[in-house]
Amino acid sequence: MTVNRRETAYRVRVDAAELARSRTHPAHNANPDEQRYAAANYPMSFTKGLYHDPALGVVSDGAHFEAFRNAIDEGWAEPFTSRVPVPTDEELGRRKWEAPTAGIVYDLEGPDAQAVTMPPAPELCSDELDYEMAEVYELALLRDVPFLNFDQGGGPQSGKLNTALGRLNALKYATDGYQGRPRTLDSNGTIDRQQAFRGSSPGVDAGPYISQFLWIGNKDQAGGTSPDDGQIVFGAQAIDQRVLTAEDGDDYMQTWDSWLQVQQGFDVNAPDCSFGQDLKPHRRFIYTPRDLATYVHYDALYQAYLNACLILLGMQTPFDPGFAKLSGMRPVYNPAATGGAIPQNAGGFALWAFAAGIFLGAGLIHVLGDASSTFDSAGTDYPFAMVLCGAM
């Protein structure tokens, strides 16, 4: 332990900040659609929660979107309530903005929010955007098909997935060889069951469609449960992997007026104080895209990653050997000392912090790819799943 812990802690943080500052920060490129269609009231920009033309569905006044954009750039909460004009409804009320300044907040952990980037979204009228829209809607049509049918070999409803794949592979973006962002393809350069709706992260085309982190549990301290039971040990408690189930065909925003209410930012669940979904009183393991939508509809932000971490820790999964360089007892050469290496302990925190980060990230392997299927049932009108997959 150093004599002056306070100064050493300061130096460690300054060194980390210098390292972060010295890295090359990427350019953030956007497609030209916002400027290109500004005169048409920004139809290709995010305008949910603003006033919308009830006949066209685009923002009623372009100046409202510009006020919204300026509020984001300023980075303070106050402008969203005082300078951004929004519609109101006495019966429904309004939903609150969801962390609109998060992208410009400074964080003391990990890279700065703007030190990482993603490719720009496909432009309007591009073959890539046509394909991405088709992909989202094809998966929406499959939301009550069991996930068994999504894997190689399929099942009794395989024909529906085969038909969807046939339509996607026939689109111009596919026949031209997927010239945009990288995709995982089969040996013929097309999408098959092992690549469909899975994103492009390494390993997503291996194994079943649903990650085992969403199904299995681990053995509890009394030896009363096994991984097949789907009970995740959480201290002296357990987390049940089964989810509440929604009725097949219980769909939302199926009419123009119901979609417009959501687009205006109204709280459509306010009149009956509902949770926004009609759910059956019993639970089951995630079985269909609709089940996965229910999971995403109600989960805590970090829930899937925490569960993955708990499963791996409960299984006593070995750490990567590289962790020995981060923490634990090992020989360390101290330039001020004589006699060679001195065994020192950097403390357990570094090991567990890095291990937890790896384990939590493991839960993302399939979750983001699967999430494409959730947004239609969850009441969202924008293909966020594709944006998230691109960000990965």
C-alpha positions in Angstrom: 0.0 0.0 0.0 1.4 3.4 -0.9 2.1 6.0 1.7 -0.1 8.7 0.2 -3.2 6.8 -1.1 -5.0 10.0 -2.0 -2.2 11.2 -4.4 -1.9 7.7 -5.9 -5.6 7.5 -6.6 -5.5 10.9 -8.2 -2.5 9.9 -10.4 -4.3 6.7 -11.5 -7.3 8.6 -12.6 -5.3 11.3 -14.4 -3.4 8.6 -16.3 -6.6 7.0 -17.3 -8.0 10.3 -18.5 -4.9 11.0 -20.5 -5.1 7.6 -22.1 -8.7 8.2 -23.1 -7.9 11.6 -24.5 -5.0 10.3 -26.5 -7.1 7.8 -28.4 -8.3 8.7 -31.9 -11.9 9.8 -31.7 -14.0 8.8 -34.7 -15.9 11.1 -36.9 -19.7 10.9 -36.5 -21.2 10.6 -39.9 -24.9 10.9 -40.7 -26.8 10.3 -43.9 -28.0 13.5 -45.6 -31.8 12.8 -45.1 -32.3 15.3 -42.3 -31.1 18.2 -44.5 -32.4 16.8 -47.7 -36.0 16.6 -46.5 -36.0 19.5 -44.1 -38.5 21.4 -46.3 -40.9 18.4 -46.0 -40.9 18.7 -42.2 -38.2 16.2 -41.5 -40.0 12.9 -42.4 -36.8 10.8 -41.9 -35.9 12.2 -38.4 -37.1 11.1 -35.0 -40.1 13.3 -34.2 -42.1 11.1 -31.8 -43.7 13.2 -29.1 -44.1 16.3 -31.2 -47.2 17.6 -33.0 -48.0 15.6 -36.1 -50.2 16.3 -39.1 -53.2 13.9 -38.6 -53.5 13.4 -42.4 -49.8 12.9 -43.3 -48.2 11.6 -40.1 -45.2 13.9 -40.3 -44.4 16.7 -37.8 -46.8 19.6 -38.3 -44.2 22.3 -38.1 -40.5 21.9 -38.9 -39.6 24.5 -36.3 -40.9 22.2 -33.5 -38.4 19.5 -34.6 -35.6 22.2 -34.7 -36.5 23.2 -31.2 -36.3 19.6 -30.1 -32.9 19.2 -31.8 -31.6 22.3 -30.2 -32.7 21.1 -26.8 -30.7 17.9 -27.3 -27.6 19.8 -28.4 -27.8 22.1 -25.3 -27.8 19.0 -23.0 -30.1 20.3 -20.2 -33.5 19.0 -19.2 -35.2 22.4 -18.9 -35.5 23.3 -22.6 -37.5 20.1 -23.2 -40.3 21.4 -20.9 -40.1 25.1 -21.8 -39.0 25.5 -25.4 -40.2 22.3 -27.2 -43.9 22.6 -28.3 -45.7 19.3 -27.6 -49.4 18.2 -28.0 -51.4 17.4 -24.9 -54.5 15.4 -24.1 -56.5 15.9 -20.9 -57.7 12.3 -20.8 -54.5 10.5 -21.8 -51.8 12.8 -20.6 -48.3 12.5 -22.0 -45.4 10.1 -21.7 -42.1 11.6 -20.4 -39.0 12.0 -22.6 -36.6 9.1 -22.1 -33.2 10.5 -21.1 -33.0 12.8 -24.1 -29.6 14.2 -23.0 -27.9 10.9 -22.4 -25.8 11.0 -25.5 -23.9 14.1 -24.3 -23.5 13.3 -20.6 -19.9 12.8 -19.4 -19.2 9.4 -17.8 -16.3 8.4 -15.6 -16.4 4.7 -16.6 -15.5 3.4 -20.0 -15.1 5.5 -23.2 -16.8 8.8 -23.6 -20.2 8.4 -25.2 -18.9 10.2 -28.3 -15.6 8.3 -28.5 -17.5 5.5 -30.2 -19.6 5.6 -33.3 -21.7 3.6 -35.8 -22.3 3.8 -39.5 -25.0 6.1 -40.7 -28.5 4.8 -41.3 -29.4 3.8 -44.9 -30.8 6.7 -46.9 -34.4 7.0 -48.0 -35.0 5.2 -51.3 -31.9 3.1 -50.9 -32.1 -0.7 -51.5 -30.5 -1.2 -48.0 -33.3 0.7 -46.3 -35.9 -1.3 -48.3 -34.3 -4.5 -47.1 -34.1 -3.4 -43.4 -37.8 -2.3 -43.4 -38.8 -5.6 -45.0 -36.7 -7.5 -42.5 -38.5 -5.9 -39.6 -41.9 -6.5 -41.0 -41.2 -10.1 -42.0 -40.2 -10.8 -38.4 -43.3 -9.1 -37.1 -45.4 -11.5 -39.2 -43.5 -14.4 -37.5 -44.1 -13.2 -33.9 -46.3 -16.2 -33.0 -44.1 -18.9 -34.7 -42.2 -21.0 -32.2 -38.4 -20.3 -32.1 -37.9 -24.0 -32.8 -38.8 -23.2 -36.4 -36.1 -20.6 -36.7 -33.3 -23.2 -36.4 -31.9 -25.5 -39.0 -34.2 -28.5 -39.3 -37.2 -26.3 -38.4 -40.6 -27.7 -37.3 -44.2 -27.8 -38.2 -44.4 -24.0 -39.1 -41.1 -23.9 -41.0 -43.0 -23.0 -44.2 -43.7 -19.5 -42.9 -40.0 -18.8 -42.2 -39.0 -20.3 -45.5 -41.5 -18.0 -47.3 -40.1 -15.0 -45.4 -36.5 -15.9 -46.3 -37.5 -16.3 -50.0 -38.9 -12.8 -50.1 -35.9 -11.3 -48.3 -33.4 -13.1 -50.6 -35.2 -11.9 -53.6 -34.9 -8.2 -52.8 -32.5 -6.1 -54.8 -30.2 -5.4 -51.9 -29.8 -9.1 -51.4 -29.3 -10.1 -55.0 -26.7 -7.3 -55.4 -24.6 -9.0 -52.7 -25.4 -6.9 -49.5 -23.2 -3.9 -50.4 -23.9 -2.0 -47.2 -23.1 -2.9 -43.6 -21.7 -6.4 -43.1 -24.0 -9.4 -42.7 -23.5 -13.0 -41.9 -24.3 -15.1 -45.0 -24.3 -18.8 -45.9 -21.9 -20.4 -48.4 -24.2 -19.2 -51.2 -24.1 -15.6 -50.2 -27.7 -15.6 -49.0 -29.6 -15.6 -45.7 -30.6 -19.0 -44.4 -32.1 -20.1 -41.1 -28.8 -19.7 -39.2 -28.4 -16.1 -40.3 -32.0 -14.8 -40.4 -32.9 -12.0 -38.0 -29.7 -12.6 -36.0 -27.6 -9.5 -36.7 -23.9 -9.7 -37.6 -22.0 -10.0 -34.3 -19.4 -12.8 -34.1 -21.0 -16.2 -33.3 -24.7 -15.2 -33.7 -25.1 -17.8 -36.5 -24.0 -20.7 -34.2 -26.5 -22.7 -32.3 -30.2 -22.1 -31.5 -31.8 -18.8 -32.2 -32.5 -18.2 -28.5 -29.5 -17.8 -26.3 -29.3 -20.3 -23.5 -28.8 -17.3 -21.1 -32.5 -16.7 -21.6 -33.6 -20.2 -20.7 -31.3 -22.0 -18.2 -30.6 -21.5 -14.5 -28.0 -23.0 -12.2 -27.6 -25.2 -9.2 -28.6 -23.6 -5.9 -26.8 -23.8 -2.6 -29.0 -26.7 -1.3 -28.6 -28.7 -4.6 -32.3 -28.5 -5.2 -32.2 -27.0 -8.7 -30.4 -27.8 -11.9 -29.8 -25.6 -15.1 -32.9 -27.3 -16.8 -35.2 -25.8 -14.1 -34.5 -22.3 -15.3 -34.0 -20.9 -11.8 -31.0 -18.5 -11.6 -29.4 -18.3 -8.1 -29.3 -14.7 -6.9 -27.9 -14.9 -3.4 -30.4 -16.8 -1.2 -33.2 -16.0 -3.8 -33.9 -17.2 -7.3 -34.8 -15.6 -10.6 -37.4 -17.5 -12.7 -36.5 -17.5 -16.4 -40.2 -18.1 -17.3 -42.1 -15.0 -18.5 -45.7 -14.0 -18.5 -47.4 -14.8 -21.8 -49.4 -12.6 -24.1 -52.3 -13.8 -26.2 -51.5 -14.8 -29.7 -52.8 -12.1 -32.1 -53.0 -9.4 -29.3 -51.4 -6.7 -31.5 -51.3 -2.9 -31.2 -51.2 0.2 -33.4 -53.2 -1.6 -36.0 -55.1 1.5 -37.0 -54.0 5.0 -38.1 -55.6 6.7 -35.1 -54.1 4.4 -32.6 -50.7 4.8 -34.2 -51.0 8.6 -34.2 -51.8 8.8 -30.5 -48.6 6.9 -29.8 -46.6 9.1 -32.2 -48.0 12.2 -30.5 -46.5 11.0 -27.3 -49.8 10.4 -25.5 -49.9 7.9 -22.6 -52.4 5.5 -24.2 -52.4 3.3 -21.1 -53.4 6.1 -18.7 -57.3 5.7 -18.9 -57.3 2.2 -17.4 -53.9 2.4 -15.6 -52.9 -0.7 -17.5 -49.4 -2.1 -18.2 -50.1 -1.9 -21.9 -50.5 -5.6 -22.6 -53.1 -8.3 -21.8 -51.2 -11.1 -20.2 -52.1 -14.6 -19.1 -51.7 -15.4 -15.4 -49.2 -18.3 -16.0 -45.6 -18.3 -17.1 -43.6 -20.2 -19.6 -40.1 -20.3 -21.1 -39.6 -17.9 -24.0 -41.1 -19.8 -26.9 -42.1 -17.3 -29.6 -41.0 -13.8 -30.7 -44.1 -12.5 -28.9 -42.8 -14.0 -25.6 -39.5 -12.2 -26.2 -41.4 -9.0 -26.8 -43.0 -9.4 -23.5 -39.6 -9.9 -21.8 -38.2 -6.8 -23.4 -41.4 -4.8 -22.7 -41.0 -5.2 -18.9 -37.3 -6.1 -18.2 -34.9 -3.9 -16.3 -32.3 -2.3 -18.6 -29.5 -4.6 -17.4 -31.5 -7.7 -16.6 -30.4 -10.0 -19.4 -26.7 -9.2 -18.8 -27.0 -9.6 -15.0 -28.7 -13.0 -15.5 -25.9 -14.1 -17.8 -23.3 -13.1 -15.3 -25.1 -15.0 -12.5 -25.4 -18.1 -14.6 -21.7 -18.2 -15.4 -20.6 -17.4 -11.9 -23.0 -20.1 -10.5 -21.4 -22.6 -12.9 -17.9 -21.5 -11.7 -17.0 -20.8 -15.3 -13.2 -20.3 -15.5 -12.0 -16.8 -16.1 -9.9 -15.9 -19.1 -6.2 -16.4 -18.2 -5.6 -12.8 -19.2 -7.3 -11.7 -15.9 -4.2 -12.8 -14.1 -2.5 -9.7 -15.5 -5.3 -7.5 -14.1 -5.6 -8.6 -10.5 -4.7 -11.2 -7.9 -1.3 -12.2 -6.4 1.5 -12.3 -8.9 5.1 -11.3 -9.2 5.4 -7.5 -9.8 8.8 -5.8 -10.5 9.2 -2.7 -8.4 12.0 -0.4 -9.8 12.6 1.0 -6.3 13.2 -2.4 -4.8 16.1 -4.9 -4.9 16.0 -8.6 -5.2 13.8 -9.1 -8.2 10.1 -9.7 -8.3 8.0 -9.0 -5.3 4.6 -10.8 -4.9 2.0 -8.1 -4.7 -1.8 -8.1 -4.8 -3.6 -5.6 -6.9 -6.9 -6.4 -5.1 -10.0 -8.4 -6.1 -12.0 -5.4 -7.4 -10.2 -5.2 -10.8 -10.7 -8.9 -11.5 -14.4 -8.9 -10.6 -15.1 -5.6 -12.4 -13.5 -6.8 -15.6 -15.0 -10.3 -15.3 -18.5 -8.9 -14.7 -18.1 -6.7 -17.7 -17.2 -9.6 -19.9 -20.0 -11.8 -18.5 -22.6 -9.0 -18.8 -21.6 -8.5 -22.4 -22.0 -12.2 -23.1 -25.7 -11.8 -22.6 -25.8 -9.5 -25.7 -24.7 -12.3 -28.1 -28.2 -13.2 -29.1 -30.4 -10.7 -27.2 -29.9 -7.8 -29.6 -30.3 -9.9 -32.6 -33.5 -11.4 -31.2 -34.9 -8.0 -30.2 -35.9 -7.2 -33.8 -39.0 -9.2 -33.1 -40.1 -7.3 -30.0 -40.9 -3.7 -31.1 -44.1 -4.4 -33.0 -45.8 -5.9 -29.9 -44.2 -3.4 -27.5 -45.9 -0.4 -29.2 -42.9 1.1 -31.0 -43.1 2.6 -34.5 -39.4 2.8 -35.4 -36.9 0.0 -36.3 -34.8 0.5 -33.1 -33.6 -3.1 -33.2 -31.7 -2.5 -36.4 -30.2 0.7 -35.0 -29.1 -1.3 -31.9 -27.6 -4.1 -34.0 -25.7 -1.6 -36.1 -24.3 0.0 -32.9 -22.9 -3.4 -31.8 
